Amino acid sequence: MAYRTGELDQKIKFQREDKTSDGMGGNVVTIVDIASGVWCKVDALSGKESERFDKLNAEELTKFVTRYRTDIKEDDIIEYLGVQYNIRYIPKRSTRTMYAEFFAERGVAL
């Protein structure tokens, strides 16, 4: 994982679902920002189209690289250019690592 700081030239937001009681036994789910304006490197890894139930679906797997952070979980969301990406995998690294990688997918149900 050898990256240069200058490669982190895109901005993203980290978001998380927040459930609050609606007062009638149910929950209201809202998306809240955890961190915004985070500099990152974005690499599109793969993409595919599929047809399901007479609907065309497009999916994309993307790698986001940021400075090392421990506050992000695999059930969080990345927003990049107004599109939400569901974080699928965060490789575990040493705390001495300078950068963190987040593998996320768009075009799938969050």
C-alpha positions as a Python dict, from the first residue, in 0.01 Angstrom:
ca = {
    (1, 'M'): (0, 0, 0),
    (2, 'A'): (233, 271, -124),
    (3, 'Y'): (39, 588, -192),
    (4, 'R'): (146, 950, -214),
    (5, 'T'): (-45, 1228, -40),
    (6, 'G'): (-92, 1408, -374),
    (7, 'E'): (-298, 1115, -503),
    (8, 'L'): (-572, 1194, -250),
    (9, 'D'): (-735, 1452, -477),
    (10, 'Q'): (-1109, 1374, -447),
    (11, 'K'): (-1348, 1457, -163),
    (12, 'I'): (-1598, 1213, -11),
    (13, 'K'): (-1836, 1191, 284),
    (14, 'F'): (-1867, 902, 526),
    (15, 'Q'): (-2227, 845, 634),
    (16, 'R'): (-2412, 612, 870),
    (17, 'E'): (-2773, 504, 913),
    (18, 'D'): (-2928, 634, 1234),
    (19, 'K'): (-3245, 473, 1370),
    (20, 'T'): (-3471, 668, 1602),
    (21, 'S'): (-3804, 568, 1751),
    (22, 'D'): (-4112, 705, 1579),
    (23, 'G'): (-4312, 686, 1904),
    (24, 'M'): (-4545, 417, 1773),
    (25, 'G'): (-4323, 110, 1804),
    (26, 'G'): (-4138, 158, 1477),
    (27, 'N'): (-3817, 327, 1370),
    (28, 'V'): (-3733, 615, 1141),
    (29, 'V'): (-3406, 566, 952),
    (30, 'T'): (-3204, 873, 857),
    (31, 'I'): (-2860, 904, 700),
    (32, 'V'): (-2618, 1121, 902),
    (33, 'D'): (-2273, 1244, 808),
    (34, 'I'): (-1984, 1104, 1012),
    (35, 'A'): (-1712, 1294, 826),
    (36, 'S'): (-1737, 1520, 523),
    (37, 'G'): (-1473, 1672, 300),
    (38, 'V'): (-1239, 1374, 345),
    (39, 'W'): (-962, 1369, 85),
    (40, 'C'): (-924, 1037, -95),
    (41, 'K'): (-803, 853, -402),
    (42, 'V'): (-1075, 684, -607),
    (43, 'D'): (-1012, 376, -825),
    (44, 'A'): (-1297, 210, -1016),
    (45, 'L'): (-1216, -163, -1006),
    (46, 'S'): (-1499, -335, -1192),
    (47, 'G'): (-1847, -288, -1322),
    (48, 'K'): (-2128, -495, -1463),
    (49, 'E'): (-2480, -474, -1595),
    (50, 'S'): (-2751, -726, -1531),
    (51, 'E'): (-3118, -758, -1600),
    (52, 'R'): (-3347, -868, -1323),
    (53, 'F'): (-3725, -852, -1314),
    (54, 'D'): (-3725, -662, -1647),
    (55, 'K'): (-3504, -392, -1499),
    (56, 'L'): (-3148, -310, -1605),
    (57, 'N'): (-2912, -284, -1307),
    (58, 'A'): (-2562, -136, -1322),
    (59, 'E'): (-2311, -211, -1044),
    (60, 'E'): (-1961, -78, -981),
    (61, 'L'): (-1691, -182, -732),
    (62, 'T'): (-1466, 106, -629),
    (63, 'K'): (-1164, 139, -400),
    (64, 'F'): (-1141, 456, -189),
    (65, 'V'): (-809, 535, -16),
    (66, 'T'): (-792, 788, 269),
    (67, 'R'): (-560, 868, 553),
    (68, 'Y'): (-579, 596, 818),
    (69, 'R'): (-892, 610, 1032),
    (70, 'T'): (-1064, 375, 1274),
    (71, 'D'): (-1411, 531, 1302),
    (72, 'I'): (-1554, 377, 982),
    (73, 'K'): (-1735, 42, 981),
    (74, 'E'): (-1833, -194, 701),
    (75, 'D'): (-2200, -105, 734),
    (76, 'D'): (-2131, 266, 668),
    (77, 'I'): (-2180, 452, 340),
    (78, 'I'): (-1949, 662, 124),
    (79, 'E'): (-2096, 948, -76),
    (80, 'Y'): (-1890, 1048, -380),
    (81, 'L'): (-2012, 1296, -642),
    (82, 'G'): (-2365, 1269, -503),
    (83, 'V'): (-2376, 888, -536),
    (84, 'Q'): (-2391, 655, -236),
    (85, 'Y'): (-2154, 357, -220),
    (86, 'N'): (-2215, 72, 24),
    (87, 'I'): (-1888, -22, 200),
    (88, 'R'): (-1834, -394, 147),
    (89, 'Y'): (-1483, -456, 281),
    (90, 'I'): (-1220, -276, 488),
    (91, 'P'): (-885, -457, 495),
    (92, 'K'): (-751, -474, 849),
    (93, 'R'): (-421, -290, 888),
    (94, 'S'): (-176, -204, 1160),
    (95, 'T'): (-236, 123, 1345),
    (96, 'R'): (102, 233, 1213),
    (97, 'T'): (-34, 229, 859),
    (98, 'M'): (-61, 570, 698),
    (99, 'Y'): (-353, 495, 463),
    (100, 'A'): (-683, 305, 481),
    (101, 'E'): (-858, 130, 192),
    (102, 'F'): (-1235, 99, 159),
    (103, 'F'): (-1390, -127, -105),
    (104, 'A'): (-1743, -8, -182),
    (105, 'E'): (-2018, -86, -429),
    (106, 'R'): (-2279, 130, -594),
    (107, 'G'): (-2591, 21, -774),
    (108, 'V'): (-2691, -228, -506),
    (109, 'A'): (-2941, -203, -225),
    (110, 'L'): (-2798, -28, 80),
}
